[in-house]
Every structure is written in structure tokens, then in C-alpha cells.
Amino acid sequence: MGRSMNYRHLGKAGIQVSELSFGSWVTFHTQVDVKDTVEMMAAAYDAGVNFFDNAEAYANGRSEEIMGEALKRLGWRRGSYLVSTKLFWGLHDNPNETNTLNRKYLLESIDGSLQRLDLEYVDLLFCHRADPTTPLEETVWAMHNIIERGKALYWGTSEWEAPEIQHAIEIAERYNLHKPVVEQPVYNLFEQHRFSEAYKHLYEDHGYGSTTWSPLASGTLTGKYQKGVPAGSRGSLESLAWLRDQITDADRLAKVAALEPLAKQMGATLAQFSLAWCLQNPWVSTVITGASRVEQVHENMKAAKFVDRFTPDVVEAIDAIFS
């Protein structure tokens, strides 16, 4: 069967994550219920996935509830899997409760997330965006306190600029606090900016890890939007109307069409090819996959066996399409 699942350290942290992981963004509650979630998480776990990603803001807390209920039904040993959640947007449109990383919000919100997930702790806790209105020192201390209280084991950032991450690391080092160890950036063939030169020292010198999201650019890189937006797909959801321009962009679709022969030559689907491409990057700890049907989970998990097939010629051909 070629290679089975591999595991990578989260940067230089001691913890290991499966190179392909499973996330709940967009699909949990919006497209799938608890029964489907159990089926998809079981398929991912059976394929070797040990990391399941979530966030407070996904479906306004419902995504965490669904994952919590699914975990209860699955009954896995807690040491055998990792769960993450992310805090920033909040669930209530009040001062101190939305678009913030202030101490009050973080300490209260982790309790809310744990209640919805029905877990005693999350393995990874992300600051879902940077908050320029709260002193970074306050945020770093709050995240350190959450870890000290056993409510999270590691913390990280999501979609932060490199200088912001650097600053957070420096504050933690100055006061001997738990440092952020991982970024959760968007990363796919269209969007590679979070691994630009500006971030290099974080990954190389600080050993920062990364759990990347949107590897298929919201489905564009599966080829399913080549002939328009199919009914029932993510692009057809009213709540995701903002995605439509992106997935029907002619320039993007032309690039996807140019990729197809490369994927075919490898014997991979476009989705598998695009996922395996993300894993070429040594700074990527894990690629978060999503699915709305269990068949997609099975298909995505096969991507791992194509990682070794990206010869310099193939990489050059890809770069020519996306340069």
C-alpha cells in the first residue's frame, strides 16, 4: 500500500502529529451531524490520524459540541489523540467578549470550549487571530496561565504576522513563560505567503511548528469547480457566498487545469496531489484536511503515499504554473 501514516514533531516541541489531520471548519453542524462526524473521525483515526482541529467560532460553538459528542461515542483513550481549539472572535457581541485576546475573555472562553468539547483539556490552544488592542504581554501571560492550570498543553498562533510571533516568543522568554510553539496558517498552491522569507527564522531558529489549513483552497484544488459550482458543494452554501468569487475565478481554474496532467501522471487525484504537495514543505508539521462525506476522508488519507513522488522535474513544473 506504499507508505502508511507518518508522524512529525510539532516543530521542535516533543509532541508528534500525524502528517495528515482532520478539521471541523465549515462542515461540522453546517454540513454534517454527529452520526456523520463519528463515521468520518473514525475513518481518519483508523488511517492513523491523531490530531483533530476545532475552534470556538466554528458554527458558533456547535462544531465543538458535535466533536465532543462524537468523541464520547467513539470512546478512544484520551492519550491516543490530540484536539485543538482556537479563541478570538467569541460567541457574544459584547465588549470584552468579541475580537479580543484579553485575559478575561481567554480565561472564560477556554472553560466554555472545554465544556462544549466535554474534555478536561485541549492539547493545543490557538490565538485565532492577533489582537492589536490588547498588550501582547497580557495575552502571553493568560495563555501561560491556561497551560499552568492544565486546561491546555501547548499554545500557538493562527494567521499572525512573523514579527508578532517573534514578539510573543521574546515576552515568554523574558518572563520564563510557556512559549507559543505552533502557527496555524493558510497554505495551499495558491497561498504560500505564510511560509515566505519573513517566517523562515521562526521555523528554523525557533523550531516553530505549523498545522496548515485550506490545503485544497476550499475545494478549488479538487477540480470540482472546473465546470461551475455543483449543488450541495461548499460553494453552493449561502453562508459561504464570499467563497464563490474565489472558486469560480478563471485564472485559478486555468491553473488547476494545468495541474491535472501532473496529478494523472502520478496516479493521484487532484486532491491527493495538492495535499501531498503541502507535505513537501519541511516546515509543515501537519496538513489539516476536511470532509463532508466519509469517502472524502478515505480519498484524502491516500495522499500520504504520493509524498515521495515529487521529483525535481515535477516541482519545477508546478512552480512554473504558480509563479
C-alpha positions as CSV (number, residue, x, y, z in Angstrom):
1,M,0.0,0.0,0.0
2,G,3.0,2.3,-0.2
3,R,3.7,4.3,3.0
4,S,1.2,4.5,5.8
5,M,0.7,7.5,8.0
6,N,3.9,9.3,9.2
7,Y,4.2,11.5,12.2
8,R,6.1,14.7,12.5
9,H,7.1,16.7,15.6
10,L,5.3,20.0,16.0
11,G,8.4,22.0,15.2
12,K,10.9,21.2,18.0
13,A,8.1,20.5,20.5
14,G,8.1,17.0,21.9
15,I,4.6,16.3,20.7
16,Q,4.0,14.4,17.4
17,V,1.2,14.9,15.0
18,S,0.0,12.7,12.1
19,E,1.2,14.4,8.8
20,L,-2.5,14.5,7.7
21,S,-5.0,15.6,10.3
22,F,-8.8,16.3,10.4
23,G,-10.5,19.6,11.0
24,S,-14.1,20.6,11.5
25,W,-14.1,24.1,9.9
26,V,-17.2,24.8,7.6
27,T,-18.5,21.2,7.7
28,F,-19.4,20.3,11.4
29,H,-23.0,21.4,12.0
30,T,-23.2,23.3,8.7
31,Q,-22.9,20.2,6.5
32,V,-22.7,17.2,8.8
33,D,-24.3,15.9,12.0
34,V,-23.0,13.8,14.9
35,K,-23.5,10.5,13.1
36,D,-21.5,11.6,10.0
37,T,-18.9,13.1,12.3
38,V,-18.4,9.9,14.2
39,E,-18.1,8.0,10.9
40,M,-15.5,10.5,9.4
41,M,-13.5,10.8,12.6
42,A,-13.3,7.0,12.9
43,A,-12.1,6.7,9.3
44,A,-9.4,9.3,9.9
45,Y,-8.3,7.7,13.2
46,D,-8.2,4.3,11.6
47,A,-5.9,5.7,8.9
48,G,-3.5,6.9,11.6
49,V,-4.8,10.5,12.2
50,N,-4.1,11.6,15.8
51,F,-4.9,15.3,15.6
52,F,-8.4,16.8,15.3
53,D,-8.8,20.6,14.9
54,N,-11.6,22.8,16.0
55,A,-12.4,26.4,17.1
56,E,-14.8,28.2,19.3
57,A,-16.1,30.3,16.3
58,Y,-16.9,27.3,14.1
59,A,-20.7,27.2,13.8
60,N,-20.8,29.4,16.9
61,G,-19.7,26.7,19.3
62,R,-21.8,23.9,17.7
63,S,-18.7,22.5,16.0
64,E,-17.1,21.9,19.4
65,E,-20.3,20.3,20.8
66,I,-20.5,17.9,17.8
67,M,-16.9,16.9,18.1
68,G,-17.3,16.5,21.9
69,E,-20.3,14.2,21.4
70,A,-18.5,12.3,18.6
71,L,-15.5,11.7,20.9
72,K,-17.8,10.4,23.7
73,R,-19.4,7.9,21.3
74,L,-16.1,6.8,19.9
75,G,-14.7,6.2,23.3
76,W,-11.0,6.5,22.4
77,R,-8.3,6.5,25.0
78,R,-7.5,10.2,25.7
79,G,-3.8,9.7,25.3
80,S,-4.2,8.4,21.7
81,Y,-5.4,11.6,20.1
82,L,-4.9,15.4,20.2
83,V,-7.6,18.1,20.0
84,S,-7.1,21.8,19.4
85,T,-9.4,24.8,19.6
86,K,-8.9,28.4,18.9
87,L,-10.1,31.6,20.6
88,F,-10.5,35.2,19.4
89,W,-13.9,36.0,17.8
90,G,-16.1,35.0,20.7
91,L,-19.7,33.9,20.8
92,H,-21.2,37.1,22.2
93,D,-21.2,40.5,20.5
94,N,-20.3,42.4,23.7
95,P,-17.2,44.4,24.8
96,N,-14.6,42.0,26.2
97,E,-16.2,39.1,24.5
98,T,-15.5,39.5,20.8
99,N,-12.4,40.1,18.6
100,T,-10.1,40.0,21.6
101,L,-7.3,38.2,23.3
102,N,-7.7,39.9,26.6
103,R,-7.2,38.0,29.8
104,K,-10.9,37.9,30.9
105,Y,-12.0,36.6,27.6
106,L,-9.3,33.9,27.2
107,L,-9.7,32.5,30.8
108,E,-13.5,32.4,30.5
109,S,-13.6,31.1,26.9
110,I,-11.3,28.1,27.4
111,D,-13.8,27.0,30.1
112,G,-16.6,27.3,27.6
113,S,-14.7,25.4,24.9
114,L,-13.8,22.5,27.3
115,Q,-17.4,22.3,28.4
116,R,-18.6,22.0,24.8
117,L,-15.9,19.5,23.9
118,D,-16.6,17.7,27.1
119,L,-12.8,17.4,27.7
120,E,-10.7,18.2,30.7
121,Y,-8.0,19.9,28.5
122,V,-7.2,20.6,24.9
123,D,-3.8,19.6,23.6
124,L,-3.3,22.7,21.5
125,L,-4.9,26.2,22.1
126,F,-4.5,28.8,19.3
127,C,-5.0,32.6,19.4
128,H,-7.2,32.5,16.3
129,R,-6.0,36.0,15.1
130,A,-3.7,38.7,16.6
131,D,-5.3,41.4,18.7
132,P,-3.6,44.7,18.3
133,T,-5.7,46.3,21.0
134,T,-4.6,44.1,23.9
135,P,-1.0,44.3,25.1
136,L,0.8,41.1,23.9
137,E,2.2,40.7,27.4
138,E,-1.3,40.3,28.8
139,T,-2.1,37.6,26.2
140,V,1.1,35.7,26.7
141,W,0.6,35.6,30.4
142,A,-3.0,34.5,30.1
143,M,-2.0,31.6,27.7
144,H,0.8,30.6,30.1
145,N,-1.8,30.6,33.0
146,I,-4.2,28.4,31.0
147,I,-1.4,25.9,30.5
148,E,-0.3,26.1,34.1
149,R,-3.9,25.3,35.1
150,G,-3.8,22.2,32.9
151,K,-6.5,23.4,30.5
152,A,-4.2,23.3,27.5
153,L,-0.9,21.6,27.0
154,Y,0.6,23.8,24.3
155,W,-0.3,27.1,22.7
156,G,0.1,28.8,19.4
157,T,-0.9,31.4,16.9
158,S,-3.1,31.4,13.8
159,E,-2.6,33.8,10.9
160,W,-0.2,36.0,12.8
161,E,2.5,38.1,11.2
162,A,6.1,36.9,11.7
163,P,7.1,40.0,13.9
164,E,4.0,39.4,16.2
165,I,5.0,35.8,16.7
166,Q,8.6,36.8,17.3
167,H,7.5,39.3,19.9
168,A,5.3,36.8,21.7
169,I,8.3,34.4,21.9
170,E,10.5,37.1,23.3
171,I,8.0,38.1,26.0
172,A,7.7,34.4,27.0
173,E,11.4,34.0,27.2
174,R,11.9,37.3,29.2
175,Y,9.5,36.1,31.9
176,N,10.2,32.4,31.6
177,L,6.7,31.6,30.5
178,H,5.3,28.8,28.2
179,K,6.2,30.0,24.7
180,P,3.9,29.7,21.7
181,V,5.2,26.7,19.7
182,V,3.0,26.5,16.6
183,E,1.3,28.6,13.9
184,Q,-1.9,27.6,12.0
185,P,-1.5,29.3,8.6
186,V,-3.4,29.0,5.4
187,Y,-1.3,27.1,3.0
188,N,-2.0,25.7,-0.5
189,L,-0.7,26.0,-4.0
190,F,-2.4,29.4,-4.4
191,E,-1.5,30.8,-1.0
192,Q,2.1,30.3,0.2
193,H,2.8,33.7,1.8
194,R,2.8,32.4,5.4
195,F,6.0,30.4,4.6
196,S,7.7,33.4,3.0
197,E,11.2,34.5,3.9
198,A,9.8,36.6,6.8
199,Y,8.8,33.4,8.6
200,K,12.0,31.5,7.9
201,H,13.7,32.3,11.2
202,L,10.7,31.2,13.2
203,Y,10.7,27.8,11.7
204,E,14.5,27.4,11.5
205,D,15.8,29.2,14.6
206,H,12.8,28.9,17.0
207,G,11.7,25.5,15.7
208,Y,8.1,26.7,15.3
209,G,5.7,24.1,14.2
210,S,2.7,24.5,11.8
211,T,-0.7,23.0,11.4
212,T,-1.8,24.2,8.0
213,W,-5.4,24.8,6.8
214,S,-7.2,25.0,3.5
215,P,-4.8,22.8,1.6
216,L,-7.4,22.4,-1.2
217,A,-8.3,26.1,-1.4
218,S,-11.9,25.5,-0.4
219,G,-12.2,22.7,-2.9
220,T,-10.8,24.5,-5.9
221,L,-7.8,22.2,-6.0
222,T,-10.0,19.1,-6.2
223,G,-11.1,20.2,-9.7
224,K,-14.8,20.0,-8.7
225,Y,-15.4,23.6,-9.7
226,Q,-13.9,23.4,-13.2
227,K,-17.4,23.3,-14.7
228,G,-19.2,25.6,-12.3
229,V,-20.5,25.2,-8.7
230,P,-22.1,21.8,-8.1
231,A,-25.3,21.6,-6.0
232,G,-24.6,20.6,-2.4
233,S,-21.0,21.6,-2.5
234,R,-19.4,24.1,-0.1
235,G,-19.5,26.8,-2.8
236,S,-23.3,26.4,-3.1
237,L,-23.9,27.3,0.6
238,E,-25.5,30.7,1.1
239,S,-23.4,31.3,4.2
240,L,-20.3,30.9,2.2
241,A,-21.2,33.2,-0.7
242,W,-17.9,35.0,-0.2
243,L,-16.1,31.9,-1.4
244,R,-17.9,31.9,-4.7
245,D,-15.7,34.5,-6.5
246,Q,-12.6,32.7,-5.4
247,I,-13.7,29.2,-6.6
248,T,-15.0,30.5,-9.9
249,D,-12.0,32.7,-10.7
250,A,-10.9,31.9,-14.3
251,D,-7.2,32.3,-13.6
252,R,-7.3,29.9,-10.7
253,L,-9.3,27.4,-12.7
254,A,-6.8,27.6,-15.5
255,K,-4.0,26.7,-13.1
256,V,-6.0,23.8,-11.8
257,A,-6.5,22.5,-15.3
258,A,-2.7,22.8,-15.9
259,L,-2.1,20.6,-12.8
260,E,-4.3,17.8,-13.9
261,P,-1.9,16.0,-16.2
262,L,0.8,16.2,-13.5
263,A,-1.5,14.5,-11.0
264,K,-2.7,11.9,-13.5
265,Q,0.9,11.0,-14.3
266,M,1.5,10.3,-10.6
267,G,-1.7,8.3,-10.4
268,A,-3.1,10.7,-7.9
269,T,-6.4,12.6,-7.8
270,L,-6.0,16.4,-7.8
271,A,-6.9,16.5,-4.1
272,Q,-4.3,13.9,-3.2
273,F,-1.7,15.6,-5.3
274,S,-2.4,19.0,-3.7
275,L,-2.3,17.6,-0.2
276,A,0.9,15.7,-0.9
277,W,2.4,18.9,-2.3
278,C,1.8,20.7,1.0
279,L,3.8,17.9,2.8
280,Q,6.9,18.6,0.7
281,N,7.5,21.6,2.9
282,P,9.8,20.6,5.8
283,W,8.3,23.4,8.0
284,V,4.8,21.8,7.7
285,S,4.1,19.6,10.8
286,T,0.6,18.5,9.7
287,V,-1.9,19.3,6.9
288,I,-5.5,19.7,8.2
289,T,-7.9,18.0,5.9
290,G,-11.7,18.5,5.9
291,A,-14.6,16.5,4.5
292,S,-18.3,16.4,4.3
293,R,-18.5,12.7,3.4
294,V,-16.6,9.7,4.6
295,E,-15.5,8.8,1.1
296,Q,-13.5,12.1,1.0
297,V,-11.7,11.1,4.2
298,H,-10.7,7.8,2.6
299,E,-9.5,9.6,-0.6
300,N,-7.6,12.3,1.3
301,M,-5.8,9.8,3.5
302,K,-4.3,8.2,0.5
303,A,-2.4,11.4,-0.3
304,A,0.4,10.3,2.1
305,K,1.6,7.7,-0.4
306,F,2.4,10.3,-3.0
307,V,4.7,12.5,-0.9
308,D,7.9,10.7,-2.1
309,R,7.0,11.1,-5.8
310,F,7.6,14.8,-6.2
311,T,10.8,14.7,-8.3
312,P,12.7,18.0,-9.1
313,D,11.0,17.9,-12.5
314,V,7.5,17.8,-11.1
315,V,8.3,20.5,-8.6
316,E,9.6,22.7,-11.4
317,A,6.5,22.1,-13.5
318,I,4.3,23.1,-10.5
319,D,6.3,26.2,-9.8
320,A,6.0,27.2,-13.5
321,I,2.2,27.1,-13.2
322,F,2.0,29.1,-10.0
323,S,4.9,31.5,-10.3
